[in-house]
């Protein structure tokens, strides 16, 4: 089974842009699962999960604007959660369904939280993969440091080594899995060099955030989380430096009172390409024990 590449036109303060998404399964199926990737990743991250769940769902995997096959924004300062929420609301309208389930890794989870907090939202079940309202500033600085760095490699094996180095918190993967994780977020430029498949301007909003803005943002995220009524599962990597165990436990006590699963031997963030991790998502969404 292969995904179908689609596009939807969205609006930012500086004009229109196209957001790409991949669609798996029967497009007439009213059961829809939306899977949204992390900050510097792409829709292809969910190929294994989408293939597994497309027997029960129409699975929608967008390239968040600025990544992959989606267009780049004219003003990189708009690479922030409110813009992404707006784009996803446009995508949900395109899907023309009354209800969806949502799987969000890191940034994709924050987007899901933003939508699920709104009155009348369509999210029935929500997985927050290694993300919550309180985010470790040291981890954010680590991610923000490499996301805006321009790199160019003449050989794919050099590019692969780089992706493996910055992605070590993903945990153990096979050589085949590592190669796919690398190819998904790399492309060859006109000179034949391997470069990142996203707008390097993604890093600019990170650099402009003050301590006061970060504190205000965390308060807003907790308010959004507390407004969620969707059935929610929080997944945490055992060694995550972004989502602390204290925050994860707090998320089980307030708002939607989420269930919590911790994946051993993994940091930020579980990739959900292994059968064991995919089973966690399948069981939660399909209602098994």
Secondary structure, 3 states (H helix, E strand, C coil): CCCEEEEEEEEECCEEEEEEEEEECCCCCCCEEEEECCCCCCHHHHHHHHHHHCCCCEEEEECCCCECCCCCCCCHHHCCHHHHHHHHHHHHHHHCCCCEEEEEECHHHHHHHHHHCCCCCCEEEEEEECCCCCCCHHHHHHHHHHHCCCCCECCHHHHHHHHHHHCHHHCCCCHHHHHHHHHHCEEECCCCCEEECECHHHHHHHHHCCHHHHHHHHHHHHHHHHCCCCEEEEEEECCCCCCCHHHHHHHCCCCCCCEEEEECCCCCCCCCCCHHHHHHHHHHHHCCC
